[in-house]
Amino acid sequence: MSPDALNSLFSLCIGFALAGALTSGYQALLQRPAGFGLLEQGAAPKTFAAVPFIIMRNTLRGARIERRRFEFVMLATILAGFWSLMSGTFFLMTLRTAGLLA
């Protein structure tokens, strides 16, 4: 596996983990599930980082309850994956800029 592919995979994993952690923290703190209403609070990194988790949660719930088609679920998964990749890349770049990551 090339170093660039490994870096992208690591960014994707970090993005999904960051989204899950932020959303779980939000739910634990406010005792309600996170939703797209978070984006109405304004532009903040924590709101944008939580979006992939919300997309996947709503998509999987919709596939189970509403019997959504496979194509819709796959498109939402690709969108959440791309969003996580960008969130993870931004997070890693921030850590590198701060000198916390080599």
C-alpha positions in Angstrom: 0.0 0.0 0.0 1.4 3.4 -1.0 2.1 6.0 1.7 -0.5 8.3 0.1 -3.2 5.6 0.2 -2.3 4.8 3.8 -2.5 8.5 4.8 -6.0 8.8 3.1 -7.2 5.7 4.9 -5.9 7.0 8.2 -7.7 10.4 7.5 -10.9 8.6 6.7 -10.7 6.6 10.0 -9.9 9.6 12.0 -12.8 11.5 10.4 -15.3 8.8 11.3 -13.9 8.4 14.8 -14.0 12.2 15.4 -17.6 12.4 14.1 -18.7 9.6 16.4 -17.0 11.0 19.4 -18.4 14.5 18.9 -21.9 13.2 18.4 -21.8 10.8 21.3 -20.5 13.6 23.5 -23.3 15.9 22.3 -25.9 13.2 23.1 -24.4 12.5 26.5 -24.3 16.2 27.4 -27.7 17.3 26.2 -29.6 14.0 26.6 -31.0 14.1 23.0 -29.8 12.8 19.7 -27.8 15.0 17.4 -29.4 16.1 14.2 -28.9 18.4 11.2 -30.3 21.2 13.4 -26.7 21.5 14.7 -25.8 23.2 11.5 -28.3 26.0 12.2 -26.1 27.1 15.2 -23.5 28.6 12.8 -20.2 27.5 11.3 -18.2 25.7 13.9 -15.8 22.8 13.4 -17.6 20.6 15.9 -20.9 20.9 14.0 -19.3 20.1 10.6 -17.3 17.2 12.0 -20.4 15.5 13.4 -22.2 15.4 10.0 -20.9 12.0 8.8 -22.2 10.2 11.9 -25.6 11.8 11.5 -25.8 11.0 7.8 -24.9 7.3 8.4 -27.3 7.0 11.4 -30.2 8.5 9.5 -29.4 6.4 6.4 -29.2 3.1 8.2 -32.3 3.9 10.2 -34.1 4.8 6.9 -32.9 1.6 5.2 -34.3 -0.5 8.1 -37.6 1.4 8.7 -38.5 2.9 5.3 -36.9 0.1 3.2 -34.9 2.6 1.2 -33.3 1.4 -2.0 -29.7 0.2 -2.0 -28.6 3.0 -4.4 -29.7 5.7 -1.9 -27.9 4.0 1.0 -24.7 3.6 -1.1 -24.8 7.3 -2.2 -25.2 8.4 1.4 -22.4 6.2 2.5 -20.1 7.7 -0.2 -21.1 11.2 0.9 -20.4 10.4 4.5 -17.1 8.8 3.6 -16.0 11.8 1.6 -17.0 14.2 4.4 -15.1 12.1 6.9 -12.1 12.0 4.7 -12.1 15.8 4.5 -12.8 16.2 8.3 -10.0 13.8 9.1 -7.6 15.5 6.7 -8.4 18.9 8.3 -7.9 17.5 11.8 -4.5 15.9 10.9 -3.4 19.1 9.2 -4.3 21.1 12.3 -2.3 18.7 14.5 0.7 19.0 12.2 0.5 22.8 12.2 0.4 22.8 16.0 3.4 20.6 16.1 1.7 17.7 17.8 2.1 15.3 14.9 5.2 14.7 12.9 
